[in-house]
Each structure stands twice: as C-alpha cells, then as structure tokens.
Amino acid sequence: MPIKIAVLIAYALMIIVVGIAGFRKTRSFSDFFLGGGNVGPWMTAFTYGTAYFSAVLFVGFAGKIGWGFGYSGLWIAVGNTLVGVLGVWWLLGRRIKKMSVEYGVHTMAEFFDKRYDSPFLKLFCSICIFVFFIPYTAAVFMGLSYLFRSTFGIDYVLALVLMGGFTAIYIVLGGYRSMTIIDVIFGIIMLIGVSVLLGSIINSGGGLANITNGIAAIDPRLTEIVGPPGWWPLVSLIFLTSVAPMAMPQLIQKFYAIKDDRSIRIGMIASTCFALIVTSIGYFSGATTRFFLTPETTPMAFDNGKPLFDALMPELLTNIVPDALSVVMLLLILSASMSTLAALVLISSSTLSKDFYAGFVNKGVSDKHLTLLMRFCSAIVVLLAVVLAYFRPSTIVSILGISWGAIGSAFLGPFLWGLFSRRMTRAGAISSAILGLGVCLTLYATGTPSPQAGTLGMIVSLVVNPAVSMMMPRL
C-alpha cells in the first residue's frame, strides 16, 4: 500500500507539472483547444487512442461484454481497430484537416454552420454535445472511483472528488497542449499495463487452453464465434463502438489539430497498432471473468449471486494481478481515464464557450476573453460530471451506450456526407440529425437496449441525409 500511495503522489505531481508547462505555452484559444494546429503524428496517435479507450472499456464495458458474450466480444476489438481507428484515419483524417483549414473552423458545430450555412444546426450540435457528453464524462469518473474503492478501500465519493480535482487542474491550466504531452506517457503506461494484465491472466489461469476449457465448461457458447446473446446484439455493439467514432467530436478534434498529411500517415499506423493491442487484451480479460470470479470467492463482484458488471473488472484486477504489479494496473486505468476525461471536458467546454457564447451571445469576444471563458467552462463541466457520477444513475455500459448512440445518431449523417459530397443540402443535414436522434431516443425510451437503439439511429441518420438532399431540389 505505501508503494501505491507513493506512485499515486508522483503521478499527481506529474499531471500538475505538465499542466503548468502547458499553461506557459498557451497564449490563444487555438493553443488551448488545438495546440496551435501543429501537433505531430505520435502525439496525435496516442491522444486519439487514449481518448477512444478509457476506464469505461477496462472497468464497465469489458466486464459486462465479456461476461455475456465470452470470446465473441473480441469481434468488438476487431471492429474498433479496423473501423473506429484505421478507417477513421485512412478515410477521414486528411479530409477533416483540409475542410477545417478551408472553412476556418475549430469545432464540429462550426463545421456544420459553415458547411450547411445553418446556425440552427450549429446550435443543435452544441446542445447535443453538452447534454450527452456530461453523462459520458460521469461514466468515466464512476469507473475510476470503483477502481479506487477496490484498490485502496477509499470511499467512492472521496475518490470521485480527487479525480475531478486532478482532471480540472491539468485541463484548466494547459488545455490540448498539456493533454497531448501527457497522453504519450499515458499511452505507454497503457501498453505496459495491458501486457502485465495478459501475462497475469495466462499465468493465474494455467495457460490459454486451460482458461478456454474452463469457460467452455461453464457455457460452451461462450467460446463460440457468436456468444449467447446472439448476432444482433453483437453486431449492434460492434457498429455502435466502431462507426460512431467517425462522428464523435472528441476524436474528430484530433485531426483539426494534426500538423500535415505526413503526420496523418504515420499516426494512422501507430494508432491502429495501439488499438489492436489494447482492445484485444481488454475484451479477452473481460471474457475471463467467468473463469476467475464466483460469488463464493469474490462476493464484492456479486449481489445475491448476480454479477455487478461495474465491479467485475476491478475485482479481477485485484485478485489476478500480483501485489508487486498491481500498481501498474492502477496506472493503466488512471491513464486510460484521465486522457478520455480531458478530451471530453475540452469538447464540452468549447461547446459552451466557442460555439454558444462566441457564436450566439457575443460574436465580438476577444481571443483572450474566449480563452479565459474556456478555462472556466472546463472547470464547470468537471463539476457537473462529478455531481452526476455521485448519484450513479445507471451502469457504465448503459451510460456509454446512450451517449455514443445519441451523438452518433445526431452527427453521423450530417458529418460524413458533408465531408464527402457537395450535393448534401441544409434540409438533408437537419432532417438526418433530428430524425436519427429521435429514433435513437424513442427506441431507448420504449425499452430497446442502448446499443441497438444507437445502431438504428445512426443508420437512419446516414440514410436520411442523401435521401432528403436528392428530393428537395426536385420539390
């Protein structure tokens, strides 16, 4: 325990030092939000990967998906890597950078405004980001707090306050510049951490073959190509978590900030390799919870014999990883979470300051005052997310599914078609955004699980934009 506390203190000091260093180099809104638009390939690759994969993956998502789907959850890792990372970099990276320079925009809401000449779509985008990113941020805070409770026995609320404070410090001080510097360190920690996790699981389980046989003995379907819930829930999860990144503002922002085409090519390879390693080990680890955890041996992970999905992975880490290496697991989850939190907070605060305030309230605001407002809004977003996480509104997976599904349903059609086709119209973009989001939320409200609701909403969004755009000129 003293070693863990010492490492945690050193980790906190590192965050503060990087925040101060970023603060000294941040002189404008562009510096604060995009690092001056001159960020290199390796920094962008790591900041993309660490923003994509957070404690939500290692704490809530891997546990629930692994317990329910078994080895077939690895298909999600394949989809995330090939579509959510490689596909985004290869298909969209260069076009996003080009369009951001051509239109002179910093945010997705500004892109919608310039591309479709629609202040309404800009306002709609701003509201969606603020409403759905706060729960997403809260879910990451929840994952971190569960980990601290399992590792240190720290009260959930105290852990929540500490994590909120650290996140606010280095984002409010240094913005995107601090985030990219520290995300390289976070990414390296994550790679080391998942390697330790994989080795610990294989060693504790007596080898891969023994683990596989043990899982098959519990339920043979858990080792089949498609797990027990069936193909539709699995496809929905793959689609939701792999296609939604093509329109997730916190990931798209990375290409506004990247330096040039050469950086995109290098970053694509690095980011894809990172994603393959992290996601494969993450979902495999989740599948082994069936093998290692039982109500008798790990009662903290169960409630009257039923698994507590948000507690499965923290209990697995606590029981499988040797004490001498457990601090690496702590740093793994911390690093995955802090980077995602930073990305979410930056996007949410830019929505309040740049898109809403500078876009509708005070269009003549100076760059200096806009940067100050951005810092203030960052602190407010952290506070709101911490307050929401305090009430623990649902499971982490449910919150993630709702947030990703809603944002993807609202933005996928307008953003993708807006990048690739000049024929898309304002009416098509607005229709696809409203109908996509409406379908997603209606399905969820009527009992459809969030991954399926989000998947159908995104499909509607993709179909409606070109359909309406082609019909409107003829009408």
C-alpha positions in Angstrom: 0.0 0.0 0.0 2.8 2.6 0.8 4.2 1.9 -2.7 0.9 2.5 -4.4 0.4 5.8 -2.5 3.9 7.0 -3.4 3.3 6.2 -7.1 -0.1 7.9 -7.0 1.5 11.0 -5.5 4.2 11.0 -8.1 1.5 10.6 -10.8 -0.4 13.6 -9.5 2.7 15.7 -9.4 3.5 14.8 -13.0 0.0 15.9 -14.0 0.4 19.2 -12.2 3.9 19.8 -13.8 2.6 19.1 -17.3 -0.4 21.4 -16.7 1.9 24.2 -15.6 4.2 23.6 -18.6 1.2 23.7 -21.0 -0.1 26.9 -19.3 3.2 28.7 -20.1 2.9 27.8 -23.8 -0.8 28.6 -24.2 -1.4 32.1 -25.4 -4.5 31.9 -27.5 -7.8 29.9 -27.9 -6.2 27.9 -30.8 -3.3 27.0 -28.5 -5.7 26.0 -25.7 -8.1 24.0 -27.8 -6.0 22.6 -30.7 -2.4 23.0 -29.6 -1.9 25.6 -32.3 -3.0 23.2 -35.0 0.6 21.9 -35.3 0.6 18.6 -33.3 2.8 15.8 -34.6 1.9 12.2 -35.6 3.0 10.3 -32.4 1.3 12.7 -30.1 -1.9 12.6 -32.1 -1.8 8.8 -32.4 -1.5 8.4 -28.6 -4.1 11.1 -27.8 -6.6 9.6 -30.3 -6.1 6.1 -28.8 -6.2 7.1 -25.2 -9.3 9.3 -25.8 -11.1 6.4 -27.5 -10.3 3.7 -24.9 -10.9 4.7 -21.3 -11.8 3.2 -17.9 -15.2 2.6 -19.5 -13.5 -0.2 -21.5 -11.5 -1.7 -18.8 -14.0 -1.4 -15.9 -17.5 -1.5 -17.2 -17.5 -2.5 -20.8 -15.1 -5.4 -20.8 -16.7 -6.9 -17.7 -20.3 -6.8 -18.9 -19.5 -7.8 -22.6 -17.0 -10.5 -21.5 -19.4 -12.0 -19.0 -22.3 -12.0 -21.5 -20.6 -12.7 -24.8 -17.4 -14.6 -23.9 -14.7 -14.8 -26.6 -17.1 -13.4 -29.2 -16.6 -10.0 -27.6 -13.2 -9.9 -29.4 -15.1 -9.1 -32.6 -15.7 -5.7 -31.0 -12.0 -5.3 -30.7 -11.6 -6.1 -34.4 -14.3 -3.6 -35.3 -12.9 -0.9 -33.1 -9.4 -1.3 -34.6 -10.3 -1.7 -38.3 -13.2 0.8 -38.5 -13.0 3.0 -35.4 -9.3 3.7 -35.8 -7.8 2.6 -39.1 -11.0 3.5 -41.1 -11.3 6.9 -39.4 -7.6 7.8 -40.0 -7.5 6.5 -43.6 -10.8 7.7 -44.9 -11.5 10.8 -42.9 -8.2 12.2 -41.5 -6.9 14.1 -44.5 -10.4 15.4 -45.4 -11.2 16.6 -41.9 -7.9 18.6 -41.8 -8.4 20.0 -45.2 -12.0 21.1 -44.5 -11.1 22.6 -41.2 -8.5 24.8 -42.9 -10.8 25.6 -45.9 -13.7 26.7 -43.6 -11.5 28.1 -40.9 -13.3 26.1 -38.1 -12.2 24.8 -34.8 -15.2 22.6 -33.7 -17.8 20.3 -35.3 -20.6 22.8 -34.6 -18.7 25.4 -36.6 -18.2 22.9 -39.4 -21.9 22.3 -39.6 -22.6 26.0 -39.6 -20.1 26.7 -42.5 -20.8 23.6 -44.5 -24.6 23.8 -44.5 -24.9 27.6 -43.8 -27.1 26.6 -40.8 -26.9 28.4 -37.4 -29.7 26.1 -36.3 -27.5 23.0 -36.9 -24.7 24.7 -35.0 -27.0 25.3 -32.0 -28.4 21.8 -32.2 -24.9 20.3 -32.3 -23.9 22.4 -29.3 -26.9 21.3 -27.2 -26.4 17.6 -28.1 -22.7 17.7 -27.1 -23.4 19.4 -23.8 -26.4 17.1 -22.9 -24.8 13.8 -23.8 -21.2 14.4 -23.0 -21.8 15.2 -19.3 -23.2 11.7 -18.6 -20.3 10.1 -20.7 -17.8 12.1 -18.6 -19.6 11.0 -15.4 -19.4 7.3 -16.5 -15.6 7.6 -16.8 -15.5 9.2 -13.3 -17.6 6.3 -12.0 -15.2 3.7 -13.4 -12.2 5.4 -11.8 -14.0 5.6 -8.4 -14.9 1.9 -8.5 -11.2 1.1 -9.1 -10.0 3.2 -6.2 -12.6 1.6 -3.9 -11.3 -1.9 -4.8 -7.6 -1.0 -4.8 -7.3 1.3 -1.8 -10.6 0.9 0.1 -11.2 4.6 -0.5 -14.7 5.8 -0.2 -16.4 6.2 -3.6 -17.2 9.9 -3.1 -13.7 10.8 -1.9 -12.2 9.1 -5.0 -14.7 11.0 -7.2 -13.6 14.3 -5.7 -9.9 13.6 -6.1 -10.2 12.5 -9.7 -12.3 15.5 -10.5 -9.7 17.8 -9.0 -6.8 16.3 -10.9 -8.6 16.4 -14.2 -9.6 20.1 -13.7 -6.1 21.1 -12.8 -4.2 20.0 -15.9 -7.0 20.8 -18.4 -7.8 24.2 -17.0 -4.1 25.1 -17.0 -2.7 23.7 -20.2 -5.6 22.6 -22.4 -4.9 20.5 -25.5 -1.2 21.1 -25.4 -0.9 19.6 -21.9 -3.2 16.8 -23.0 -1.1 15.7 -25.9 2.1 15.7 -23.9 0.7 13.7 -21.1 -1.2 11.3 -23.4 2.0 10.0 -24.8 3.0 9.0 -21.3 -0.5 7.6 -20.7 -0.3 5.6 -23.9 3.0 4.0 -22.9 1.6 3.2 -19.5 -1.5 1.6 -21.0 0.6 -0.7 -23.3 2.8 -1.8 -20.4 -0.3 -2.3 -18.2 -2.3 -4.5 -20.7 0.9 -6.6 -21.2 1.1 -7.2 -17.5 -2.6 -7.9 -17.3 -2.4 -10.5 -20.1 0.6 -12.2 -18.6 -1.1 -12.3 -15.1 -4.3 -13.9 -16.5 -2.5 -16.6 -18.5 -0.2 -17.4 -15.6 -3.1 -17.5 -13.0 -5.3 -19.5 -15.3 -2.8 -22.2 -16.1 -2.5 -21.2 -19.7 -4.8 -20.2 -22.5 -6.0 -23.7 -23.2 -7.0 -24.3 -19.6 -8.8 -21.0 -19.4 -10.7 -21.7 -22.7 -11.7 -25.2 -21.5 -12.9 -23.7 -18.2 -15.0 -21.1 -19.9 -16.5 -23.7 -22.2 -17.4 -25.9 -19.3 -19.5 -23.1 -17.8 -21.3 -22.5 -21.1 -20.0 -23.9 -24.5 -21.5 -20.9 -26.3 -19.0 -18.5 -24.6 -16.2 -19.8 -26.7 -18.1 -19.8 -30.0 -17.9 -17.3 -32.8 -21.1 -15.6 -31.6 -21.8 -15.6 -27.9 -25.1 -16.3 -26.0 -27.0 -13.0 -26.6 -26.9 -13.7 -30.4 -25.7 -12.0 -33.5 -27.9 -8.8 -33.4 -26.8 -7.6 -30.0 -23.2 -8.3 -31.0 -23.4 -6.5 -34.4 -25.1 -3.6 -32.7 -22.2 -3.3 -30.2 -19.6 -3.5 -33.0 -21.5 -0.9 -35.1 -22.0 1.4 -32.2 -18.5 1.4 -30.8 -16.7 1.3 -34.2 -18.8 3.5 -36.6 -19.8 6.2 -34.0 -16.1 7.4 -33.8 -16.5 8.7 -37.4 -18.6 11.5 -35.9 -17.5 11.7 -32.3 -16.3 15.3 -31.6 -13.6 14.4 -29.1 -11.9 12.1 -31.7 -12.6 14.3 -34.8 -10.9 17.2 -33.0 -7.5 15.4 -33.2 -7.5 15.9 -37.0 -8.2 19.6 -36.7 -5.0 19.8 -34.6 -2.7 17.5 -36.5 0.2 19.0 -38.4 0.1 17.7 -42.0 -0.6 14.8 -44.3 2.7 13.0 -43.4 1.7 13.1 -39.8 -1.7 11.5 -40.7 0.0 8.6 -42.4 2.4 7.9 -39.6 -0.2 8.5 -36.9 -2.6 6.0 -38.6 -0.2 3.1 -38.3 0.8 3.9 -34.7 -2.8 4.4 -33.6 -4.0 1.2 -35.2 -1.3 -0.9 -33.6 -2.1 0.7 -30.2 -5.8 0.0 -30.6 -5.3 -3.6 -31.6 -3.2 -4.4 -28.5 -5.3 -2.5 -26.0 -8.8 -3.6 -27.2 -7.9 -7.3 -27.8 -6.4 -7.7 -24.3 -9.2 -5.7 -22.7 -12.1 -7.8 -24.2 -10.2 -11.0 -23.6 -9.7 -10.1 -20.0 -13.4 -9.4 -19.7 -14.2 -12.9 -21.0 -12.1 -14.5 -18.3 -14.2 -13.0 -15.5 -16.5 -16.1 -15.9 -13.5 -18.3 -15.2 -12.0 -16.5 -12.3 -14.9 -14.9 -10.4 -17.6 -16.6 -8.4 -20.0 -15.4 -5.7 -18.1 -17.5 -3.2 -14.6 -16.4 -3.9 -15.3 -12.7 -4.9 -18.5 -11.6 -3.1 -17.8 -7.9 -3.9 -18.5 -8.6 -7.6 -21.9 -10.1 -7.0 -25.3 -9.2 -5.5 -27.3 -12.2 -4.4 -25.5 -14.3 -7.0 -26.0 -11.8 -9.8 -22.9 -10.1 -11.3 -22.3 -6.5 -10.6 -20.9 -5.6 -14.0 -19.1 -2.4 -13.0 -17.4 -4.4 -10.2 -16.2 -7.4 -12.3 -13.0 -6.0 -13.8 -11.8 -4.2 -10.6 -12.3 -7.5 -8.7 -10.5 -9.4 -11.4 -7.5 -7.0 -11.3 -7.4 -7.1 -7.6 -7.4 -10.9 -7.4 -5.3 -11.9 -10.5 -2.5 -9.4 -10.7 0.3 -10.0 -8.2 0.6 -7.3 -5.5 4.0 -6.3 -6.8 2.5 -5.4 -10.1 -0.9 -4.1 -9.0 0.3 -0.5 -9.1 0.8 -1.0 -12.9 -2.9 -1.8 -13.1 -3.8 1.2 -11.2 -1.8 3.4 -13.5 -3.3 1.6 -16.5 -6.9 2.6 -15.5 -5.8 6.0 -14.4 -4.1 6.7 -17.7 -6.9 5.4 -19.8 -9.4 7.5 -17.9 -7.6 10.8 -17.5 -6.9 11.1 -21.2 -10.6 10.4 -22.1 -11.8 12.8 -19.4 -9.6 15.5 -20.8 -10.9 15.1 -24.3 -14.5 15.1 -23.2 -14.0 18.1 -21.0 -12.3 20.1 -23.8 -15.1 19.4 -26.2 -17.9 20.1 -23.8 -16.3 23.4 -22.6 -15.6 24.5 -26.2 -19.3 24.0 -26.9 -20.3 26.4 -24.1 -17.6 29.0 -24.9 -16.8 28.9 -28.6 -20.0 27.6 -30.2 -22.7 29.0 -27.9 -21.2 32.1 -26.3 -19.0 33.3 -29.2 -21.4 32.0 -31.8 -24.7 33.5 -30.5 -24.2 35.7 -27.4 -21.1 37.7 -28.0 -19.7 37.3 -31.5 -17.1 40.0 -30.9 -15.5 38.4 -27.9 -11.7 38.8 -27.9 -9.4 35.8 -28.1 -8.1 36.5 -24.6 -11.5 36.5 -23.0 -12.6 33.5 -25.0 -9.6 31.5 -23.7 -10.4 32.5 -20.1 -14.0 31.5 -20.6 -12.9 28.2 -22.0 -10.8 27.5 -18.8 -13.8 28.5 -16.6 -16.2 26.3 -18.6 -13.8 23.4 -18.3 -14.0 23.6 -14.5 -17.8 23.8 -14.7 -18.0 20.7 -16.9 -15.9 18.7 -14.5 -18.0 19.8 -11.6 -21.3 18.8 -13.3 -19.9 15.4 -14.3 -18.7 14.7 -10.7 -22.1 15.7 -9.3 -23.8 13.3 -11.8 -21.4 10.5 -11.1 -22.2 10.9 -7.3 -25.7 9.7 -8.0 -24.6 6.7 -10.0 -27.5 6.9 -12.4 -27.0 3.6 -14.2 -24.4 1.0 -15.2 -21.3 2.4 -17.0 -22.2 0.4 -20.1 -25.7 1.8 -20.3 -24.5 5.4 -19.9 -21.8 4.9 -22.6 -24.4 3.3 -25.0 -26.8 6.1 -24.6 -24.2 8.8 -25.0 -22.4 7.3 -28.0 -25.7 6.2 -29.6 -27.2 9.7 -29.3 -24.2 11.6 -30.6 -23.6 9.2 -33.4 -27.3 9.3 -34.4 -27.3 13.1 -34.4 -24.0 13.7 -36.2 -23.1 10.8 -38.4 -25.3 11.6 -41.4 -24.6 15.4 -41.5 -20.8 15.0 -40.8 -19.8 12.1 -43.1 -21.9 13.2 -46.1 -20.9 16.8 -45.5 -17.2 15.7 -45.8 -17.6 13.7 -49.0 -20.4 15.2 -51.0 -21.1 18.8 -52.0 -24.6 17.8 -53.1 -25.9 17.4 -49.5 -28.2 20.2 -48.5 -29.2 22.0 -45.4 -32.6 20.3 -45.3 -31.0 16.9 -45.6 -28.5 17.6 -42.8 -31.1 18.9 -40.4 -33.5 16.1 -41.2 -30.9 13.4 -40.7 -29.7 14.9 -37.4 -33.2 15.3 -35.9 -34.6 12.0 -37.2 -31.5 10.0 -36.3 -31.5 11.3 -32.7 -35.3 11.0 -32.4 -35.3 7.3 -33.5 -32.4 6.5 -31.1 -34.0 8.2 -28.1 -37.5 6.8 -28.9 -36.3 3.3 -29.1 -34.3 3.6 -25.9 -37.3 5.1 -24.1 -39.5 2.2 -25.2 -37.2 -0.4 -23.9 -34.8 -1.2 -26.7 -31.2 -1.7 -25.3 -29.0 1.2 -25.9 -26.6 -0.4 -28.4 -29.4 -1.5 -30.7 -31.2 1.9 -30.3 -28.0 3.7 -31.2 -27.2 1.5 -34.2 -30.7 2.0 -35.7 -30.5 5.8 -35.0 -27.1 6.0 -36.8 -28.4 4.0 -39.8 -31.4 6.4 -40.1 -29.1 9.4 -39.9 -26.9 8.0 -42.7 -29.8 7.2 -45.0 -31.9 10.4 -44.5 -29.3 13.0 -45.4 -28.8 11.9 -49.0 -32.5 10.9 -49.4 -33.8 14.3 -48.4 -31.0 16.2 -50.2 -31.9 14.4 -53.5 -35.6 15.0 -53.1 -35.6 18.7 -52.0 -34.2 20.2 -55.3 -36.9 18.4 -57.3 -39.6 19.6 -54.9 
